[in-house]
Every structure is written in structure tokens, then in C-alpha cells.
């Protein structure tokens, strides 16, 4: 009973938000609403807008690429810097260092480092690699989102590395020692024991990072291009539109962002069920 009550309290703010957004998307509450006149016109208008789908695909690309890179980097840190030696401790410490940095600060730092007048451009100019700093390839506001992906990878890697290190310390050591004791090579143990343990243990954290990155506004407003417009920026743009009727589109976009998060969780559950089913005798 206590567990159900705690779960209900945790879910209540989300459910209230989803309910309000649904009413807003139907035109019953919020800007441009018509009391008592529910309509699907906002859904049709938003979901029929090519710019919305371009922004959604771009957001999924950035979130997926940055999550994948951060996950692989975290796994590498966990495998490479194991043990209690000072090298391992120093390596883990450096990997965890950006953990408390706010996303807004990470975005500002990325602009200062990756911009065409930033640190990398000036270093390349002084080394003679480019003629002027402006010759530096655009990594900020670029349509491919390369700078955005690099910044998010740098910011999310410490969290995933912390999870990966914890997973190996609590689950992997005994299994690895058993495999080595039974005659398995270190390479075979790495791919047949260590990596599956890491994959299974890091997957929930990777899904959390993906959904967070897909809805992140702070870094996007500093690094994302104006076309295609990232889903969080598009939602904010619609909500602050001078036309009250157009502001209601933000509710539909918020529900679209929720659908992306729910889909990511469903994929995680499918992978988990497949893994558990394959592991069963």
C-alpha cells in the first residue's frame, strides 16, 4: 500500500501535466482556447507541418548520436580504468569531473571552444592550419548538429561512466573471475561477459540520457541551428508566438515530446524482455 501511494505521488505531477497538455491540444484550456468546444484541428495542423517532423528527426538524431557516443565512452572508461591504482583513480576522477557542470554552462563553454571565433579556431589559426579563424568549419548552429552532439557527449559521459563503473564493480568482477578461472581468454571474457554486463546495466541510464537530451532546451538554444529547429525550441517558439491561436500548438508539441520519451522506454522494455527471455533456460 505504501509503495502504491509513493508511486501515485511521483506520477501525479506527470499525469496532471499530460492531462492539461491534452486539454490544451484539444483547445479546451490555455491560449486561444474555446471553452466547451473540443477540436482536433491543432493535432492536424501540427502533425501535418513538415517543419515539425524535420525538427523531430533532427532531435532524434542528435539525442541518439550523443547518447551512443557517451555510452561507448563511459564503457571504455569503466573497462580501462578499473582497480584501485592511482592511474585508475585519476582516470575515473577526470571522467567524472564534468558531472556537476550545468547544461547551460556546458553550452556556453561549447560556444567558446567550438565557435568560429572560439578557442579551437584561434589555435588552428596560430598553428597555421587555417588562414583566418572564420575558416574553421562551423560547429555551432550547424545543420548536422556536430558541435551540439560533442557538447552533449561531453556532458552526459560522466553520468554514464559513473553508472558503468558501479555496474562492473557490483556485477562484473565475480563473473569475469569465474570465466577466467574456467579457462576463457581475456578477450573472450571482455566480449562475452564484461560487455553484456555493461550493456544490461547501462541501458536504463542510456534511455534516461536519451530522453533528457531530446527534451533539453538550455544547450539547444545556444548550439542548435535555426533550421531545422529542435523540438524543444520549436515548442517554445510556438508557445511564445504573438498569435494566441498558434500558441496552443505548443501543447501538441509537448505531447509529441512525451511520445518520443514513451517510445524510448518501450524500446528499453522490449530489449530487456528479449534479453531476459534469451537468458532463460
C-alpha angles and dihedrals in degrees: 000000000000091000092051091049091050091049091050092051091050093047096043098083091048093048092047090050093048091048093050092046090051092051089047092050089052090052096246099116138017132033115352093008125151111211112237095005110103116190138175092211093105091054091049094047096047098040090046093054112102090206090063093055093044089054092045093051091046091050091050090049093052094043093046096046095045092046092049093049092045091048093050091046091049092050090050091051092049093050098039100044103046127138135039100284120121093248091055092046092048092049092050091045093053091047092051094045098095092049097102095042110115116238090240091056090047090053093049090048091051091053091051093048104034102033121110088252093036135109097281093048092051092047091050090049094051090047090053095243093123131026097227131007089249088067088072110112111259108259097160119069088002115153092232091057094225095147091044091052092049092050093048092046091053092048099045099040095079093056093048091044090054089053093046094050091049092048094052094045094050102034112013107053098067093045092048093049090049092050092048090047090054091055103265116148121242092249092051091047090051094054100033100039114012100044096045090049091050093045093051094044097043098044097087091048091047090052090050091051092048094052092044093049092047089057098037114127104172099065093034094058089055101039112019121096125247090240122071091023115218115245095249091050092046090051092051092045092054093045092053096042115134090233109080093206090056093051090071089068087076090071091057090048090050089054089048089055089049090051090055090053093047091049090052091052091048090052089051092051091048092051092046092050091047091050093047091045092050091048094052118096 
